C-alpha cells in the first residue's frame, strides 16, 4: 500500500503544465452528452413502464385490502 502511495506521489510531483494540457481521453463535453443520453433513455423507459407499474400496484393494493378484515 505504501509502495503504491509513494509511486502516486512521485508521479504527481513530476507532472508538468504540458501534461495537464494534453487532450487525451474524454472531455467534459463528451461526459455531458453521455449523461444527457442516459437521462433521456431513463425517462423514456420510465414513461413507457409507468402505466403497467401503476396497474400492478393497483392490483397489489386491491389484494392487500381484500385480505384485511373489515372489522378493523
Secondary structure by P-SEA (a helix, b strand, c coil): caaaaaaaaaaaaacccccccccccccaaaaaaaaaaaaaaaaaaaaaaaaaaaaaaaaaaaaaaaaccccc
